[in-house]
Amino acid sequence: MKNYFIRLFFGILTLGILIGVRYLFNIDLFSEDRYPLLLLAIPFSMMVGGWGGWYLYRRIRNKKNDYQKIFK
């Protein structure tokens, strides 16, 4: 269950970053002609961001455990 929350956290973080970039560069993603793009881009970016964040978290966690084994 913890892995799913980590993926959800990083997915929401990715979505927040995308919305922040949209705001910074004044990109109008919510116009009527872009709805099909939004229906594909937002869930896809959340899945990729969630999986990528979970993968990095897991990798960092394993390296910390390896260092703890070495220094004991």
N, C-alpha and C positions, 0 to 999 in steps of 0.2 A: 504494500500500500504506500510505503514511503517513496518508492520509485515513481509512482504516479503523481504524487504531490510535487516531487522535484520537477518532473516533466511539465506539469501544469504551471508551476511557478516560472520556469524558463520560457514557456510558451506565451504566458501573459506578459513577461518582461520583453520578449521579442515584439509582441503586438504594440506595447507602449513605445518602444523605440521607433517602430515604423510610423506610428501616429505622430511622434515627435519630429521625425524627419519630414513628414508630410506638412506639418505646421511650419517648420523652419523654412522650407523652400516654397511654401504657399502653393502646394499641389492640391487641386480639387479632385479628390478621389470619389467623393460622394455625389457626383453628378449622375443624372439618370442614364446616360449612355454607358456608364462604367459598372453597372451592377453585376453583369456576368463576370467581369474581372475580379470584383470584390468577393464574389461567392467562391472563386477559386483561390485567390491570392491570400486572403486572410486565414482560412483554415490550413492551407499548405504551409504558410510561413510559421504559424503557431506549432504545427507538427514538427517542422524542421528545427525550429528554435528550441522546442521542448526536448527533442531527441538529442540535439547537439549539446545542450546544456547538461542533460543527464549524463551523456557520455563523458564530457569534461569533468563533471563532478565525480563520477565513478573513477576516472583515471587519477585525479588528484587524490582521492581518498585512498586508492590502492598504493600510490607512491608514499603517502604518509605512513601507511601500515608497514611498508617495506623499510622505511627509515627507522621506524620504531623497533623492528626486529633486528636491524643491524646494530643499533646502539644499546641494546640490552645486554 
